[in-house]
């Protein structure tokens, strides 16, 4: 956003807390951030307030903004279809336009009498541009003589601290491969210096897509990165481990059978998910062994990825969303 002329008054890294226990532990910070954002919105008086993802925070902002008489557009629907589905009724009251990026969300909201916009997934736009940039810069996919295995540990410090050590423990079992950690923009070299990095492991900063263009397989923390990895057609194993209490609460509330976007969109298992106690170096090693050496197994995953791309459709989500927002501004004016 900053690159496009936006002024950043509060960075998302100061707001991001995942898990029930983690939120409670940082409740003071969260409340202060809410207070700050509410004041900033009132001072700025936008024609339209556009909220993007981050439901725990943004739903409170949406309610506040609606009471303040502002037009509210929500881009990237909260994943209420996974748990607490009745929150759709609140969204119906406080959000003027909902813009969805997952194909099944339009039918979900229809059950609550809402006509939402489905624009497709913005990752299709981002990846298309990345491939064009790589072609223009004559990007070479062979940066190392060894086959590359990508490690995508996430972007939040808390989740990376839980995920990365077990991911790194796998590297010693594959000495003929080069493991490369994709460091998120919000994470610094000092942060990664705290981890024990093996001889066949390196780190790349702000070049996740270039890494995926090279990768033979990937170990991925559950989140948007699972979909990115699939769109780059890299066979993957999906990992997640959270706070024990948060996980215990979640499994009693969540109403979906999968955690990865790949499996959720396909509505079936395409990629292996290793969650909580199943997330061990041994289990990752077994799955990764199949991904790198079993061509039949790889091909089945790649076929699933093609089905996924068909479901998601064409690129253009960002332009469609922008047009919806622009039309709302014109109506407001």
ABEGO torsion letter per residue (X at the ends): XAAAGBBBABBAAAABBBEAAAAAAAAAAAAAAAAAAAAAAAAAGBABBBBBEGAAAAAAAAAAAAAAGBBBBBBGBBBAAABGAAAAAAAAAABABBBBABAAAAAAAAAAGBBBBBAEBAAAAAAAAAAAAAAAAGBBABABABBBBBBBAEABAAAAAAAAAAAAAAAAABAABBBBBBBBAABBAAAAAABBBBAABBBBBGAAAAAAAABABBBBBBEAAAAAAAAAGBBBBBBBBBBAAAAAAAAAABABABABAAAAAAGBBABBBBBEAABBAAAAAAAAAAAAABAAAAAAAAAAAAAAAAAAEBBGAAAAAAAAAAAAAAAAX
